[in-house]
């Protein structure tokens, strides 16, 4: 009997300090926040989304030691997510200040920490199985020291392990040779329309998905396009468009991560491409109705809403 599928997240976890504001403050001004939240974010968003769909989840990252690391450990344990890498003791987890405006748009200010101290030899201690899905993001490669370690490890990953990659908002900061090496090993490329346009040179999300499948990845591409839904290209088939789900927008922070986590959890579980995309759309539409990044609903909630929408 083969090992059960697992979601293995390498995308770095941080602590998010979420501040709800009317609009971005003017330089030198003092803006009072309307709501605030301190929570685990970054890679935790996709990890928790996959876990809430019933998949076994493992965080292959460095947490460090300190008050921020303690917050993350509590959240990981609550979600049933295993974090097997031993923590370093001389540095705490990093933080990200997230300014959320009235329309749901978010702006980040990042202060890196222990998550950037991950080493290739630590990653190598994790035994990967043939049905595992490894999720990585541009944040794993944008910082030089961390990039050296994660890229070294990525090149050693066995070929029957699925690699999913979301370049994220720092895609333009990734060195061209690094981006090329990561895309060469990527099975599923997951990105939003702006990132897809940057990578492909195509302005249209559908055309970008087709171009990226042809030029880069080994298995498939998903391009998230906000309220329009998402586009997916796999093998040589036509690009599939799955319409978005009407919803009230409170906070778009983590919406892409929720989409990624649910989609990959469903793919790993053997769900069809169409249903996996529909479930991801539904989950993201529910998640952006709440303040905070890790707001993915559980699978039964997604199933109920799925029947109503599609």
N, C-alpha and C positions, 0 to 999 in steps of 0.2 A: 504493500500500500504506500502511495506517495505521501509526502508530508503535506499538511494543509497549507493553503496559501496564507502569506503574511504580508503586511504592509510595513516596509522598513524605511523609516524616515531619516534622511541625513540632513535635510533642510534645517538650518540652525534655529533653535529655540531661544527666545528672548522674553523679557518682561515688557509688556506694553503699558504705558501710562496714557490712557485715552482721555482726551479733553474735548468736550462738545462745545463749539463756539459758533456764533452767528456767521462770522466770516474770519478770514485770517487777519490778525491784528496788524495795524500799521507799525512800521519800525519805530521803536522808542515808546510805544503806547502801552497801556495796561488794560488787557481784556479780561473780564470776568467770565469764567466758564459756566455753562448751564448744567452740565452733568460731568462726572468724572468716574473713572474706573481704572483700577490697577489689576492686571490679569496676565496670565501666560499667553504669549503670542508667537509670532514668527512661525517656525515649523510646527508648533503645537496645533495650529489651526487645521492643517491637513491631517495630522496624526489623530486628533480627536474626531474629525469628520469620518475618517475610515473606521475608527473604533466604534463609533455610534451606529455604523452599518453592520456591526457584528463580526468584523474581521479581527484576527489577531494582529496586534500592532507593536512595533519595537522602535524605540528611538535610538539611532546609532549616532549619538552626538555627545559632546562634552558639556556638562552642566556647571562645573566648578563648585565652589563652596562659599556660602554667605547668605544673607537674607533674601536676595533675589532668587538664588538657586533653591532655597527652601520653599519658596512659593511655587516654583516650577515642579519640584518633586511631589508636593502635595497634589497638584493638579494632575500630574501623570498617574499617580497611584489611584486617584479618584476615577480616572478613565480606564484603569486596567492596562495601562501602557508600560511595558518593560523598558528600563534604561540600564543596560548591562555594563556600559563603559565606566570604569572607575573614575571618580571625580578628582581633579587636581585641587589642591588645598590653598593655593596662594592668590586666587582671583575669583571674583564673583561673576555671575551671569550678567550679560549686557542688558541694556534697556533701550526702548524705543518710545519716544514721545509722539503720540498720534493726535493731530489736530483734525477734528471732524466738523465740517461745516454743515449748514442747514440742508443743503442738497445731498448730503451723504458723502461728498468728496472728502478724501483724507490726504493729509500731508505728514510726512515722516521726518523725525530728527533722531538719528541713531547714534548710540554710544556703545560700541562693541565691547565684549568682555570675554569670559571663559569659553564661550561657544566657538571663538576663533582659534583656540589652542588645541583643537582636535588634531590627532596624529594618525598617519596611515597605518602604523602598527596597531593602534587601538581599533581602528576599523577592521583590520585583518583578524581580530579575535572573534568577530561575529561570523558564524557559519551560515552561509546563505544556502537556501534550498531552491530547487528548480522552479517552483511555483511562486517564489517571492517576487514582489514588486518593490523596487527600490526607488524612492522619490527624492530627487535633488532639485535645488533651485540655483539661480544665479548668485545668491548670497553665499553659496558654498565655494564660489570661484572668484568673487570680485575682490577679496582681500588676498594679497600676494602670498603670505605665509600659509594661510588656510588652503588656498588654491593648490599650492605645491603638494600638500598632503592628500587632499581629496582627489586630485587628478591622478596621482600615483596609485591610489587605491582603486579608482574607477577602472584603470587600465588592467587591473588584475582580476576584476569580477568575471566569473564564469559566464559563458555566452548564453546559457539557458535561463539566466536571471533577467527579468524585464527591468529596464532602466527607464524611468519617466523623469522628464526634465522640464521645469518651468523657469525660463530665464529671468522673469520678474522685471521690475521697473529699472534695475541697474544694468539691463542688457547692453546698453550702449557703452558701459564702462568695462565690459569684459574684453580682455585682449583677443584679437582676432584668432590667433593660433589656439588659444585655450577654448574659445567658443567652438572652433572647428573640431577640436579633439572631442569635446563633450557631445556635440551633435552627431559625430560619427558613431558613437556608442549608444545614442538615444534610440529607444524603441518607440516611446510615446512622447511627442513634443506637445506641451500644454502651455498656451499663452493667451494673452488678450489681443484684441485687434491691433492696438498700437505696437505692441511687441512683434506681432506677426508681420506687420507692415515694415518695421525696421529690418527684420531678418530677411524678408523676401523681396522688398522693393515694390510690392504690390499694395495699392491703397485700399482695395476692396477685400473684405475679410474672406469671402469665398475663394477669390483668386489667390489670396495669400496662402490659404490652407492647401490648395492644390499645388502651388509652387513649392512650398516647404516639404510636402511629401515627396515630390519628385527630386528635390535637390539634396535633402539632408537625412531624414530619419529612416529607420528600418521597418517600422510597422504602421504608425499612424500619427495624425495631427489633430488636435482639438484647438479651435480658436474661439475664445469667448468674446461676445460682442454686445455686452450690456443687455439692455431691454430687448434687443433683437434676438437674443438666445445664443446659440453657438453653431459653429460649422465644424464638421469632422470629415477627414479624408483618410481612407485606409486601403492599402493595396492599390489596385488600379481602378477601383470603383469611382463612381461619381461622388462629388462632395455632398454630404448629408447636412441639411439645415434643420435644426430643431428649434422651434419658436420659443421665445422666452415666456416667463410666467408673470402676469400682472401682479404688482405688489406695491406696498408702501415702503419707501426707502427711508431708513433712519441712519444707517451706517454701512458703507460699502467696504469697510476695512475687513479683510479676510474673506470676502466673497469668492474671489478666485481660488483661494486655498480650500474652501468648502467644496467648490465645484470639483477641484482636483481630487480631493480625498474621497468623495463619494463616487466619482467616476472610476477611479482606480480600484476602489474596494469592490465595485460591481464587476469590473472587468476581471479582477482576480478570482471572483466567485463564479465566473462563467456566465454572467448576465449578457444578453445580446447588446451590441453596440447602441442600437436605438434606445433601448430601455435604460441603459447606463447613462446616456446623455440626458434623457428625460428626467431621471432621478437626480442627476447632478443639477439640472436647471431648477427643479422644484426645491431642492435643499438650499441652494444659493438664494432663491427668492424669499424663503422663510428666514434665512440667516440675516439678510440685510434689513429685516424689520426690527432688529434689536441692536442696542448699542454694544460694541465689543467685537473682538475678532473671532473667537472660538464659539460661535453661536449656531453651529450645525444641529439640526434636529436629528432625532433617532430614526431608525429605519421605518418603524411602524407609522410614525408621523408623516414621513415622506410617502409611504405607500398610500395612506389615506388621501393626501393632497394630490398625488399622482392620478388617482382615479377621478378626481374632480376636474382636473385641468386637461388631461390628454384623453 
